Every structure is written in C-alpha cells, then in structure tokens.
Amino acid sequence: AGYKAALEASLAVLKAAEWTPAALEQALRTLAEHKGVAAGKVFQPIRIALTGGTVSEPVNELLYVVGKEGALKRLEAAARAT
C-alpha cells in the first residue's frame, strides 16, 4: 500500500477506535494484518504525518498524546497533500 492509501485506511480505522494507547495499537495492528503488510507499513505514514520525521515515540502513544481531533486533522491533511 502506498503512503496515501495507508493513511486513508488508517483514518477509517482510527475514527472508530477507542482513543487509548492499547486500543489504538490493536486497531492499527489489525489493519496491517488485514492488509497483509508489516505493522511498520501502517505506523510509519502516521508517524511522518504527525511529526514530520521517521523517529518518534510509539505511534499509539503519539496518537494518544496528540489527541483524537488533532491527530485526525493532521492525518487527513497529509492524505490530501499526497
């Protein structure tokens, strides 16, 4: 999956997810499993969209700290920009 496709799939899952670190991680790992890709292929586009870089705290913790509204806005903007 490309960057944009990964972000769009992640957005769909995250909008419905309970906003706790454990639930966010499980939702994204399940998405990766359903897509048949390594978890990093799902996590890395989110990390880049939220931080602008490829190194950060674990993505589930990063999402939780940024907050649902802010995180979804950043991911939507990144998906539109690609």
PDB file with SEQRES, HELIX, SHEET and CRYST1 records, atoms N, CA, C and O in Angstrom:
SEQRES   1 A   82  ALA GLY TYR LYS ALA ALA LEU GLU ALA SER LEU ALA VAL          
SEQRES   2 A   82  LEU LYS ALA ALA GLU TRP THR PRO ALA ALA LEU GLU GLN          
SEQRES   3 A   82  ALA LEU ARG THR LEU ALA GLU HIS LYS GLY VAL ALA ALA          
SEQRES   4 A   82  GLY LYS VAL PHE GLN PRO ILE ARG ILE ALA LEU THR GLY          
SEQRES   5 A   82  GLY THR VAL SER GLU PRO VAL ASN GLU LEU LEU TYR VAL          
SEQRES   6 A   82  VAL GLY LYS GLU GLY ALA LEU LYS ARG LEU GLU ALA ALA          
SEQRES   7 A   82  ALA ARG ALA THR                                              
HELIX    1 AA1 TYR A    3  ALA A   16  1                                  14    
HELIX    2 AA2 PRO A   21  LYS A   35  1                                  15    
HELIX    3 AA3 ALA A   39  THR A   51  1                                  13    
HELIX    4 AA4 VAL A   59  VAL A   66  1                                   8    
HELIX    5 AA5 LYS A   68  ALA A   81  1                                  14    
CRYST1    1.000    1.000    1.000  90.00  90.00  90.00 P 1           1          
ATOM      1  N   ALA A   1       0.848  -1.192   0.000  1.00  0.00           N  
ATOM      2  CA  ALA A   1       0.000   0.000   0.000  1.00  0.00           C  
ATOM      3  C   ALA A   1       0.876   1.231   0.000  1.00  0.00           C  
ATOM      4  O   ALA A   1       1.894   1.286   0.689  1.00  0.00           O  
ATOM      5  N   GLY A   2       0.473   2.214  -0.775  1.00  0.00           N  
ATOM      6  CA  GLY A   2       1.195   3.468  -0.829  1.00  0.00           C  
ATOM      7  C   GLY A   2       0.913   4.321   0.397  1.00  0.00           C  
ATOM      8  O   GLY A   2       0.066   3.990   1.226  1.00  0.00           O  
ATOM      9  N   TYR A   3       1.631   5.413   0.491  1.00  0.00           N  
ATOM     10  CA  TYR A   3       1.522   6.336   1.623  1.00  0.00           C  
ATOM     11  C   TYR A   3       0.090   6.834   1.785  1.00  0.00           C  
ATOM     12  O   TYR A   3      -0.477   6.764   2.876  1.00  0.00           O  
ATOM     13  N   LYS A   4      -0.496   7.340   0.690  1.00  0.00           N  
ATOM     14  CA  LYS A   4      -1.855   7.879   0.754  1.00  0.00           C  
ATOM     15  C   LYS A   4      -2.857   6.786   1.117  1.00  0.00           C  
ATOM     16  O   LYS A   4      -3.717   6.997   1.972  1.00  0.00           O  
ATOM     17  N   ALA A   5      -2.757   5.638   0.487  1.00  0.00           N  
ATOM     18  CA  ALA A   5      -3.679   4.535   0.781  1.00  0.00           C  
ATOM     19  C   ALA A   5      -3.553   4.095   2.234  1.00  0.00           C  
ATOM     20  O   ALA A   5      -4.554   3.792   2.884  1.00  0.00           O  
ATOM     21  N   ALA A   6      -2.330   4.060   2.740  1.00  0.00           N  
ATOM     22  CA  ALA A   6      -2.114   3.670   4.137  1.00  0.00           C  
ATOM     23  C   ALA A   6      -2.752   4.679   5.084  1.00  0.00           C  
ATOM     24  O   ALA A   6      -3.378   4.300   6.074  1.00  0.00           O  
ATOM     25  N   LEU A   7      -2.591   5.965   4.778  1.00  0.00           N  
ATOM     26  CA  LEU A   7      -3.195   6.992   5.630  1.00  0.00           C  
ATOM     27  C   LEU A   7      -4.713   6.916   5.589  1.00  0.00           C  
ATOM     28  O   LEU A   7      -5.370   7.020   6.625  1.00  0.00           O  
ATOM     29  N   GLU A   8      -5.272   6.735   4.398  1.00  0.00           N  
ATOM     30  CA  GLU A   8      -6.729   6.673   4.275  1.00  0.00           C  
ATOM     31  C   GLU A   8      -7.296   5.469   5.021  1.00  0.00           C  
ATOM     32  O   GLU A   8      -8.322   5.581   5.692  1.00  0.00           O  
ATOM     33  N   ALA A   9      -6.638   4.327   4.909  1.00  0.00           N  
ATOM     34  CA  ALA A   9      -7.093   3.134   5.628  1.00  0.00           C  
ATOM     35  C   ALA A   9      -6.965   3.344   7.138  1.00  0.00           C  
ATOM     36  O   ALA A   9      -7.843   2.948   7.904  1.00  0.00           O  
ATOM     37  N   SER A  10      -5.874   3.963   7.552  1.00  0.00           N  
ATOM     38  CA  SER A  10      -5.663   4.230   8.974  1.00  0.00           C  
ATOM     39  C   SER A  10      -6.718   5.186   9.509  1.00  0.00           C  
ATOM     40  O   SER A  10      -7.233   4.994  10.611  1.00  0.00           O  
ATOM     41  N   LEU A  11      -7.040   6.211   8.737  1.00  0.00           N  
ATOM     42  CA  LEU A  11      -8.060   7.170   9.164  1.00  0.00           C  
ATOM     43  C   LEU A  11      -9.386   6.476   9.425  1.00  0.00           C  
ATOM     44  O   LEU A  11     -10.037   6.732  10.439  1.00  0.00           O  
ATOM     45  N   ALA A  12      -9.783   5.605   8.519  1.00  0.00           N  
ATOM     46  CA  ALA A  12     -11.061   4.908   8.676  1.00  0.00           C  
ATOM     47  C   ALA A  12     -11.080   4.102   9.974  1.00  0.00           C  
ATOM     48  O   ALA A  12     -12.083   4.088  10.687  1.00  0.00           O  
ATOM     49  N   VAL A  13      -9.978   3.440  10.272  1.00  0.00           N  
ATOM     50  CA  VAL A  13      -9.885   2.622  11.483  1.00  0.00           C  
ATOM     51  C   VAL A  13      -9.819   3.503  12.732  1.00  0.00           C  
ATOM     52  O   VAL A  13     -10.481   3.221  13.730  1.00  0.00           O  
ATOM     53  N   LEU A  14      -9.024   4.560  12.674  1.00  0.00           N  
ATOM     54  CA  LEU A  14      -8.825   5.405  13.852  1.00  0.00           C  
ATOM     55  C   LEU A  14     -10.084   6.174  14.236  1.00  0.00           C  
ATOM     56  O   LEU A  14     -10.333   6.400  15.421  1.00  0.00           O  
ATOM     57  N   LYS A  15     -10.873   6.574  13.259  1.00  0.00           N  
ATOM     58  CA  LYS A  15     -12.103   7.316  13.568  1.00  0.00           C  
ATOM     59  C   LYS A  15     -13.033   6.491  14.448  1.00  0.00           C  
ATOM     60  O   LYS A  15     -13.755   7.041  15.279  1.00  0.00           O  
ATOM     61  N   ALA A  16     -13.019   5.185  14.270  1.00  0.00           N  
ATOM     62  CA  ALA A  16     -13.913   4.301  15.022  1.00  0.00           C  
ATOM     63  C   ALA A  16     -13.266   3.729  16.283  1.00  0.00           C  
ATOM     64  O   ALA A  16     -13.950   3.112  17.100  1.00  0.00           O  
ATOM     65  N   ALA A  17     -11.974   3.922  16.450  1.00  0.00           N  
ATOM     66  CA  ALA A  17     -11.252   3.284  17.558  1.00  0.00           C  
ATOM     67  C   ALA A  17     -11.475   4.007  18.879  1.00  0.00           C  
ATOM     68  O   ALA A  17     -11.663   5.222  18.923  1.00  0.00           O  
ATOM     69  N   GLU A  18     -11.449   3.233  19.942  1.00  0.00           N  
ATOM     70  CA  GLU A  18     -11.404   3.814  21.283  1.00  0.00           C  
ATOM     71  C   GLU A  18     -10.045   4.502  21.405  1.00  0.00           C  
ATOM     72  O   GLU A  18      -9.031   3.931  21.005  1.00  0.00           O  
ATOM     73  N   TRP A  19     -10.011   5.716  21.951  1.00  0.00           N  
ATOM     74  CA  TRP A  19      -8.778   6.509  21.949  1.00  0.00           C  
ATOM     75  C   TRP A  19      -7.957   6.262  23.212  1.00  0.00           C  
ATOM     76  O   TRP A  19      -7.817   7.137  24.066  1.00  0.00           O  
ATOM     77  N   THR A  20      -7.421   5.054  23.304  1.00  0.00           N  
ATOM     78  CA  THR A  20      -6.477   4.704  24.366  1.00  0.00           C  
ATOM     79  C   THR A  20      -5.263   4.098  23.674  1.00  0.00           C  
ATOM     80  O   THR A  20      -5.399   3.536  22.587  1.00  0.00           O  
ATOM     81  N   PRO A  21      -4.082   4.198  24.274  1.00  0.00           N  
ATOM     82  CA  PRO A  21      -2.903   3.628  23.616  1.00  0.00           C  
ATOM     83  C   PRO A  21      -3.070   2.161  23.227  1.00  0.00           C  
ATOM     84  O   PRO A  21      -2.694   1.770  22.121  1.00  0.00           O  
ATOM     85  N   ALA A  22      -3.625   1.351  24.116  1.00  0.00           N  
ATOM     86  CA  ALA A  22      -3.768  -0.080  23.821  1.00  0.00           C  
ATOM     87  C   ALA A  22      -4.744  -0.320  22.670  1.00  0.00           C  
ATOM     88  O   ALA A  22      -4.472  -1.127  21.781  1.00  0.00           O  
ATOM     89  N   ALA A  23      -5.876   0.377  22.685  1.00  0.00           N  
ATOM     90  CA  ALA A  23      -6.876   0.186  21.627  1.00  0.00           C  
ATOM     91  C   ALA A  23      -6.363   0.698  20.287  1.00  0.00           C  
ATOM     92  O   ALA A  23      -6.629   0.090  19.250  1.00  0.00           O  
ATOM     93  N   LEU A  24      -5.632   1.805  20.297  1.00  0.00           N  
ATOM     94  CA  LEU A  24      -5.078   2.348  19.054  1.00  0.00           C  
ATOM     95  C   LEU A  24      -4.070   1.379  18.447  1.00  0.00           C  
ATOM     96  O   LEU A  24      -4.087   1.127  17.242  1.00  0.00           O  
ATOM     97  N   GLU A  25      -3.196   0.839  19.287  1.00  0.00           N  
ATOM     98  CA  GLU A  25      -2.211  -0.113  18.779  1.00  0.00           C  
ATOM     99  C   GLU A  25      -2.899  -1.343  18.192  1.00  0.00           C  
ATOM    100  O   GLU A  25      -2.537  -1.806  17.110  1.00  0.00           O  
ATOM    101  N   GLN A  26      -3.883  -1.866  18.903  1.00  0.00           N  
ATOM    102  CA  GLN A  26      -4.580  -3.061  18.424  1.00  0.00           C  
ATOM    103  C   GLN A  26      -5.300  -2.782  17.108  1.00  0.00           C  
ATOM    104  O   GLN A  26      -5.264  -3.609  16.196  1.00  0.00           O  
ATOM    105  N   ALA A  27      -5.949  -1.634  17.001  1.00  0.00           N  
ATOM    106  CA  ALA A  27      -6.673  -1.288  15.773  1.00  0.00           C  
ATOM    107  C   ALA A  27      -5.718  -1.213  14.586  1.00  0.00           C  
ATOM    108  O   ALA A  27      -6.034  -1.713  13.506  1.00  0.00           O  
ATOM    109  N   LEU A  28      -4.561  -0.596  14.775  1.00  0.00           N  
ATOM    110  CA  LEU A  28      -3.601  -0.449  13.677  1.00  0.00           C  
ATOM    111  C   LEU A  28      -2.928  -1.776  13.338  1.00  0.00           C  
ATOM    112  O   LEU A  28      -2.672  -2.055  12.167  1.00  0.00           O  
ATOM    113  N   ARG A  29      -2.641  -2.586  14.334  1.00  0.00           N  
ATOM    114  CA  ARG A  29      -2.050  -3.912  14.058  1.00  0.00           C  
ATOM    115  C   ARG A  29      -3.052  -4.805  13.319  1.00  0.00           C  
ATOM    116  O   ARG A  29      -2.669  -5.561  12.426  1.00  0.00           O  
ATOM    117  N   THR A  30      -4.321  -4.719  13.687  1.00  0.00           N  
ATOM    118  CA  THR A  30      -5.359  -5.484  12.996  1.00  0.00           C  
ATOM    119  C   THR A  30      -5.480  -5.022  11.553  1.00  0.00           C  
ATOM    120  O   THR A  30      -5.641  -5.841  10.649  1.00  0.00           O  
ATOM    121  N   LEU A  31      -5.403  -3.714  11.331  1.00  0.00           N  
ATOM    122  CA  LEU A  31      -5.444  -3.176   9.969  1.00  0.00           C  
ATOM    123  C   LEU A  31      -4.289  -3.744   9.144  1.00  0.00           C  
ATOM    124  O   LEU A  31      -4.493  -4.203   8.020  1.00  0.00           O  
ATOM    125  N   ALA A  32      -3.088  -3.715   9.696  1.00  0.00           N  
ATOM    126  CA  ALA A  32      -1.919  -4.238   8.978  1.00  0.00           C  
ATOM    127  C   ALA A  32      -2.115  -5.713   8.644  1.00  0.00           C  
ATOM    128  O   ALA A  32      -1.802  -6.157   7.539  1.00  0.00           O  
ATOM    129  N   GLU A  33      -2.632  -6.463   9.606  1.00  0.00           N  
ATOM    130  CA  GLU A  33      -2.863  -7.890   9.393  1.00  0.00           C  
ATOM    131  C   GLU A  33      -3.875  -8.112   8.261  1.00  0.00           C  
ATOM    132  O   GLU A  33      -3.671  -8.970   7.402  1.00  0.00           O  
ATOM    133  N   HIS A  34      -4.951  -7.345   8.265  1.00  0.00           N  
ATOM    134  CA  HIS A  34      -5.975  -7.480   7.220  1.00  0.00           C  
ATOM    135  C   HIS A  34      -5.440  -7.084   5.849  1.00  0.00           C  
ATOM    136  O   HIS A  34      -5.855  -7.639   4.831  1.00  0.00           O  
ATOM    137  N   LYS A  35      -4.522  -6.127   5.825  1.00  0.00           N  
ATOM    138  CA  LYS A  35      -3.924  -5.687   4.558  1.00  0.00           C  
ATOM    139  C   LYS A  35      -2.785  -6.603   4.122  1.00  0.00           C  
ATOM    140  O   LYS A  35      -2.316  -6.521   2.987  1.00  0.00           O  
ATOM    141  N   GLY A  36      -2.342  -7.476   5.027  1.00  0.00           N  
ATOM    142  CA  GLY A  36      -1.248  -8.374   4.707  1.00  0.00           C  
ATOM    143  C   GLY A  36       0.101  -7.685   4.618  1.00  0.00           C  
ATOM    144  O   GLY A  36       0.967  -8.085   3.840  1.00  0.00           O  
ATOM    145  N   VAL A  37       0.270  -6.632   5.433  1.00  0.00           N  
ATOM    146  CA  VAL A  37       1.535  -5.886   5.434  1.00  0.00           C  
ATOM    147  C   VAL A  37       2.108  -5.854   6.851  1.00  0.00           C  
ATOM    148  O   VAL A  37       1.398  -6.091   7.828  1.00  0.00           O  
ATOM    149  N   ALA A  38       3.387  -5.559   6.941  1.00  0.00           N  
ATOM    150  CA  ALA A  38       4.028  -5.388   8.245  1.00  0.00           C  
ATOM    151  C   ALA A  38       3.430  -4.166   8.941  1.00  0.00           C  
ATOM    152  O   ALA A  38       3.032  -3.205   8.283  1.00  0.00           O  
ATOM    153  N   ALA A  39       3.371  -4.205  10.261  1.00  0.00           N  
ATOM    154  CA  ALA A  39       2.798  -3.098  11.027  1.00  0.00           C  
ATOM    155  C   ALA A  39       3.490  -1.774  10.715  1.00  0.00           C  
ATOM    156  O   ALA A  39       2.844  -0.726  10.709  1.00  0.00           O  
ATOM    157  N   GLY A  40       4.783  -1.811  10.459  1.00  0.00           N  
ATOM    158  CA  GLY A  40       5.513  -0.590  10.135  1.00  0.00           C  
ATOM    159  C   GLY A  40       4.981   0.127   8.910  1.00  0.00           C  
ATOM    160  O   GLY A  40       5.088   1.349   8.807  1.00  0.00           O  
ATOM    161  N   LYS A  41       4.405  -0.628   7.976  1.00  0.00           N  
ATOM    162  CA  LYS A  41       3.829  -0.018   6.768  1.00  0.00           C  
ATOM    163  C   LYS A  41       2.587   0.797   7.104  1.00  0.00           C  
ATOM    164  O   LYS A  41       2.198   1.680   6.339  1.00  0.00           O  
ATOM    165  N   VAL A  42       1.969   0.510   8.229  1.00  0.00           N  
ATOM    166  CA  VAL A  42       0.825   1.289   8.705  1.00  0.00           C  
ATOM    167  C   VAL A  42       1.306   2.391   9.649  1.00  0.00           C  
ATOM    168  O   VAL A  42       0.848   3.530   9.562  1.00  0.00           O  
ATOM    169  N   PHE A  43       2.224   2.052  10.544  1.00  0.00           N  
ATOM    170  CA  PHE A  43       2.683   3.008  11.553  1.00  0.00           C  
ATOM    171  C   PHE A  43       3.504   4.155  10.963  1.00  0.00           C  
ATOM    172  O   PHE A  43       3.328   5.305  11.365  1.00  0.00           O  
ATOM    173  N   GLN A  44       4.388   3.860  10.025  1.00  0.00           N  
ATOM    174  CA  GLN A  44       5.325   4.877   9.545  1.00  0.00           C  
ATOM    175  C   GLN A  44       4.635   6.065   8.865  1.00  0.00           C  
ATOM    176  O   GLN A  44       5.008   7.202   9.153  1.00  0.00           O  
ATOM    177  N   PRO A  45       3.656   5.868   7.983  1.00  0.00           N  
ATOM    178  CA  PRO A  45       2.980   7.038   7.404  1.00  0.00           C  
ATOM    179  C   PRO A  45       2.295   7.904   8.465  1.00  0.00           C  
ATOM    180  O   PRO A  45       2.253   9.128   8.333  1.00  0.00           O  
ATOM    181  N   ILE A  46       1.764   7.282   9.504  1.00  0.00           N  
ATOM    182  CA  ILE A  46       1.146   8.049  10.588  1.00  0.00           C  
ATOM    183  C   ILE A  46       2.212   8.854  11.315  1.00  0.00           C  
ATOM    184  O   ILE A  46       2.026  10.038  11.595  1.00  0.00           O  
ATOM    185  N   ARG A  47       3.323   8.208  11.616  1.00  0.00           N  
ATOM    186  CA  ARG A  47       4.431   8.884  12.312  1.00  0.00           C  
ATOM    187  C   ARG A  47       4.904  10.096  11.513  1.00  0.00           C  
ATOM    188  O   ARG A  47       5.093  11.176  12.073  1.00  0.00           O  
ATOM    189  N   ILE A  48       5.093   9.920  10.219  1.00  0.00           N  
ATOM    190  CA  ILE A  48       5.560  11.015   9.362  1.00  0.00           C  
ATOM    191  C   ILE A  48       4.529  12.138   9.325  1.00  0.00           C  
ATOM    192  O   ILE A  48       4.888  13.313   9.409  1.00  0.00           O  
ATOM    193  N   ALA A  49       3.250  11.786   9.200  1.00  0.00           N  
ATOM    194  CA  ALA A  49       2.195  12.802   9.143  1.00  0.00           C  
ATOM    195  C   ALA A  49       2.105  13.601  10.440  1.00  0.00           C  
ATOM    196  O   ALA A  49       1.840  14.803  10.407  1.00  0.00           O  
ATOM    197  N   LEU A  50       2.323  12.954  11.570  1.00  0.00           N  
ATOM    198  CA  LEU A  50       2.189  13.635  12.858  1.00  0.00           C  
ATOM    199  C   LEU A  50       3.434  14.400  13.271  1.00  0.00           C  
ATOM    200  O   LEU A  50       3.331  15.445  13.913  1.00  0.00           O  
ATOM    201  N   THR A  51       4.616  13.891  12.912  1.00  0.00           N  
ATOM    202  CA  THR A  51       5.851  14.505  13.418  1.00  0.00           C  
ATOM    203  C   THR A  51       6.731  15.112  12.340  1.00  0.00           C  
ATOM    204  O   THR A  51       7.605  15.927  12.633  1.00  0.00           O  
ATOM    205  N   GLY A  52       6.504  14.718  11.093  1.00  0.00           N  
ATOM    206  CA  GLY A  52       7.377  15.181  10.019  1.00  0.00           C  
ATOM    207  C   GLY A  52       8.669  14.386   9.936  1.00  0.00           C  
ATOM    208  O   GLY A  52       9.530  14.692   9.112  1.00  0.00           O  
ATOM    209  N   GLY A  53       8.816  13.379  10.770  1.00  0.00           N  
ATOM    210  CA  GLY A  53      10.037  12.581  10.774  1.00  0.00           C  
ATOM    211  C   GLY A  53       9.735  11.100  10.855  1.00  0.00           C  
ATOM    212  O   GLY A  53       8.578  10.688  10.932  1.00  0.00           O  
ATOM    213  N   THR A  54      10.792  10.309  10.836  1.00  0.00           N  
ATOM    214  CA  THR A  54      10.623   8.858  10.832  1.00  0.00           C  
ATOM    215  C   THR A  54      10.938   8.216  12.178  1.00  0.00           C  
ATOM    216  O   THR A  54      10.879   6.994  12.311  1.00  0.00           O  
ATOM    217  N   VAL A  55      11.272   9.032  13.175  1.00  0.00           N  
ATOM    218  CA  VAL A  55      11.584   8.509  14.504  1.00  0.00           C  
ATOM    219  C   VAL A  55      10.712   9.244  15.519  1.00  0.00           C  
ATOM    220  O   VAL A  55      10.647  10.473  15.508  1.00  0.00           O  
ATOM    221  N   SER A  56      10.052   8.504  16.384  1.00  0.00           N  
ATOM    222  CA  SER A  56       9.220   9.116  17.424  1.00  0.00           C  
ATOM    223  C   SER A  56       8.924   8.074  18.493  1.00  0.00           C  
ATOM    224  O   SER A  56       9.405   6.942  18.444  1.00  0.00           O  
ATOM    225  N   GLU A  57       8.125   8.492  19.448  1.00  0.00           N  
ATOM    226  CA  GLU A  57       7.579   7.561  20.421  1.00  0.00           C  
ATOM    227  C   GLU A  57       6.766   6.521  19.647  1.00  0.00           C  
ATOM    228  O   GLU A  57       6.513   6.703  18.456  1.00  0.00           O  
ATOM    229  N   PRO A  58       6.358   5.446  20.298  1.00  0.00           N  
ATOM    230  CA  PRO A  58       5.465   4.503  19.619  1.00  0.00           C  
ATOM    231  C   PRO A  58       4.232   5.235  19.074  1.00  0.00           C  
ATOM    232  O   PRO A  58       3.698   6.130  19.730  1.00  0.00           O  
ATOM    233  N   VAL A  59       3.791   4.859  17.895  1.00  0.00           N  
ATOM    234  CA  VAL A  59       2.716   5.573  17.207  1.00  0.00           C  
ATOM    235  C   VAL A  59       1.438   5.622  18.037  1.00  0.00           C  
ATOM    236  O   VAL A  59       0.759   6.648  18.060  1.00  0.00           O  
ATOM    237  N   ASN A  60       1.102   4.532  18.717  1.00  0.00           N  
ATOM    238  CA  ASN A  60      -0.128   4.544  19.509  1.00  0.00           C  
ATOM    239  C   ASN A  60      -0.054   5.577  20.631  1.00  0.00           C  
ATOM    240  O   ASN A  60      -1.052   6.233  20.930  1.00  0.00           O  
ATOM    241  N   GLU A  61       1.108   5.731  21.251  1.00  0.00           N  
ATOM    242  CA  GLU A  61       1.276   6.731  22.304  1.00  0.00           C  
ATOM    243  C   GLU A  61       1.268   8.138  21.717  1.00  0.00           C  
ATOM    244  O   GLU A  61       0.699   9.058  22.305  1.00  0.00           O  
ATOM    245  N   LEU A  62       1.893   8.301  20.569  1.00  0.00           N  
ATOM    246  CA  LEU A  62       1.915   9.591  19.890  1.00  0.00           C  
ATOM    247  C   LEU A  62       0.492  10.039  19.551  1.00  0.00           C  
ATOM    248  O   LEU A  62       0.123  11.185  19.811  1.00  0.00           O  
ATOM    249  N   LEU A  63      -0.299   9.147  18.978  1.00  0.00           N  
ATOM    250  CA  LEU A  63      -1.693   9.463  18.655  1.00  0.00           C  
ATOM    251  C   LEU A  63      -2.460   9.872  19.907  1.00  0.00           C  
ATOM    252  O   LEU A  63      -3.197  10.858  19.896  1.00  0.00           O  
ATOM    253  N   TYR A  64      -2.284   9.121  20.971  1.00  0.00           N  
ATOM    254  CA  TYR A  64      -2.996   9.391  22.219  1.00  0.00           C  
ATOM    255  C   TYR A  64      -2.643  10.770  22.767  1.00  0.00           C  
ATOM    256  O   TYR A  64      -3.528  11.518  23.184  1.00  0.00           O  
ATOM    257  N   VAL A  65      -1.365  11.107  22.770  1.00  0.00           N  
ATOM    258  CA  VAL A  65      -0.917  12.389  23.322  1.00  0.00           C  
ATOM    259  C   VAL A  65      -1.389  13.557  22.457  1.00  0.00           C  
ATOM    260  O   VAL A  65      -1.809  14.588  22.982  1.00  0.00           O  
ATOM    261  N   VAL A  66      -1.323  13.400  21.142  1.00  0.00           N  
ATOM    262  CA  VAL A  66      -1.770  14.470  20.240  1.00  0.00           C  
ATOM    263  C   VAL A  66      -3.277  14.687  20.400  1.00  0.00           C  
ATOM    264  O   VAL A  66      -3.756  15.814  20.280  1.00  0.00           O  
ATOM    265  N   GLY A  67      -4.013  13.630  20.667  1.00  0.00           N  
ATOM    266  CA  GLY A  67      -5.462  13.727  20.821  1.00  0.00           C  
ATOM    267  C   GLY A  67      -6.171  13.373  19.529  1.00  0.00           C  
ATOM    268  O   GLY A  67      -5.632  13.553  18.437  1.00  0.00           O  
ATOM    269  N   LYS A  68      -7.384  12.868  19.667  1.00  0.00           N  
ATOM    270  CA  LYS A  68      -8.116  12.356  18.508  1.00  0.00           C  
ATOM    271  C   LYS A  68      -8.356  13.440  17.461  1.00  0.00           C  
ATOM    272  O   LYS A  68      -8.041  13.247  16.287  1.00  0.00           O  
ATOM    273  N   GLU A  69      -8.908  14.570  17.875  1.00  0.00           N  
ATOM    274  CA  GLU A  69      -9.241  15.616  16.910  1.00  0.00           C  
ATOM    275  C   GLU A  69      -8.001  16.112  16.171  1.00  0.00           C  
ATOM    276  O   GLU A  69      -8.001  16.204  14.943  1.00  0.00           O  
ATOM    277  N   GLY A  70      -6.958  16.426  16.909  1.00  0.00           N  
ATOM    278  CA  GLY A  70      -5.736  16.929  16.290  1.00  0.00           C  
ATOM    279  C   GLY A  70      -5.064  15.905  15.400  1.00  0.00           C  
ATOM    280  O   GLY A  70      -4.589  16.236  14.313  1.00  0.00           O  
ATOM    281  N   ALA A  71      -5.022  14.663  15.856  1.00  0.00           N  
ATOM    282  CA  ALA A  71      -4.381  13.608  15.072  1.00  0.00           C  
ATOM    283  C   ALA A  71      -5.132  13.361  13.774  1.00  0.00           C  
ATOM    284  O   ALA A  71      -4.516  13.252  12.714  1.00  0.00           O  
ATOM    285  N   LEU A  72      -6.458  13.272  13.844  1.00  0.00           N  
ATOM    286  CA  LEU A  72      -7.235  13.019  12.629  1.00  0.00           C  
ATOM    287  C   LEU A  72      -7.092  14.167  11.637  1.00  0.00           C  
ATOM    288  O   LEU A  72      -7.006  13.934  10.431  1.00  0.00           O  
ATOM    289  N   LYS A  73      -7.067  15.407  12.132  1.00  0.00           N  
ATOM    290  CA  LYS A  73      -6.881  16.563  11.235  1.00  0.00           C  
ATOM    291  C   LYS A  73      -5.539  16.481  10.519  1.00  0.00           C  
ATOM    292  O   LYS A  73      -5.466  16.716   9.313  1.00  0.00           O  
ATOM    293  N   ARG A  74      -4.488  16.154  11.240  1.00  0.00           N  
ATOM    294  CA  ARG A  74      -3.154  16.061  10.628  1.00  0.00           C  
ATOM    295  C   ARG A  74      -3.091  14.929   9.613  1.00  0.00           C  
ATOM    296  O   ARG A  74      -2.504  15.083   8.542  1.00  0.00           O  
ATOM    297  N   LEU A  75      -3.695  13.795   9.947  1.00  0.00           N  
ATOM    298  CA  LEU A  75      -3.680  12.661   9.017  1.00  0.00           C  
ATOM    299  C   LEU A  75      -4.496  12.968   7.763  1.00  0.00           C  
ATOM    300  O   LEU A  75      -4.091  12.609   6.657  1.00  0.00           O  
ATOM    301  N   GLU A  76      -5.638  13.628   7.928  1.00  0.00           N  
ATOM    302  CA  GLU A  76      -6.456  13.999   6.769  1.00  0.00           C  
ATOM    303  C   GLU A  76      -5.697  14.972   5.877  1.00  0.00           C  
ATOM    304  O   GLU A  76      -5.714  14.837   4.653  1.00  0.00           O  
ATOM    305  N   ALA A  77      -5.030  15.952   6.481  1.00  0.00           N  
ATOM    306  CA  ALA A  77      -4.254  16.921   5.701  1.00  0.00           C  
ATOM    307  C   ALA A  77      -3.124  16.227   4.951  1.00  0.00           C  
ATOM    308  O   ALA A  77      -2.864  16.542   3.790  1.00  0.00           O  
ATOM    309  N   ALA A  78      -2.456  15.293   5.602  1.00  0.00           N  
ATOM    310  CA  ALA A  78      -1.360  14.570   4.952  1.00  0.00           C  
ATOM    311  C   ALA A  78      -1.880  13.712   3.804  1.00  0.00           C  
ATOM    312  O   ALA A  78      -1.233  13.624   2.760  1.00  0.00           O  
ATOM    313  N   ALA A  79      -3.026  13.085   3.980  1.00  0.00           N  
ATOM    314  CA  ALA A  79      -3.600  12.253   2.913  1.00  0.00           C  
ATOM    315  C   ALA A  79      -3.988  13.114   1.714  1.00  0.00           C  
ATOM    316  O   ALA A  79      -3.803  12.702   0.569  1.00  0.00           O  
ATOM    317  N   ARG A  80      -4.525  14.307   1.970  1.00  0.00           N  
ATOM    318  CA  ARG A  80      -4.898  15.218   0.872  1.00  0.00           C  
ATOM    319  C   ARG A  80      -3.671  15.736   0.134  1.00  0.00           C  
ATOM    320  O   ARG A  80      -3.715  15.959  -1.076  1.00  0.00           O  
ATOM    321  N   ALA A  81      -2.583  15.927   0.862  1.00  0.00           N  
ATOM    322  CA  ALA A  81      -1.380  16.533   0.281  1.00  0.00           C  
ATOM    323  C   ALA A  81      -0.585  15.567  -0.589  1.00  0.00           C  
ATOM    324  O   ALA A  81       0.307  15.993  -1.323  1.00  0.00           O  
ATOM    325  N   THR A  82      -0.893  14.276  -0.519  1.00  0.00           N  
ATOM    326  CA  THR A  82      -0.096  13.306  -1.277  1.00  0.00           C  
ATOM    327  C   THR A  82      -0.720  13.007  -2.618  1.00  0.00           C  
ATOM    328  O   THR A  82      -0.180  12.210  -3.386  1.00  0.00           O  
TER     329      THR A  82                                                      
END                                                                             
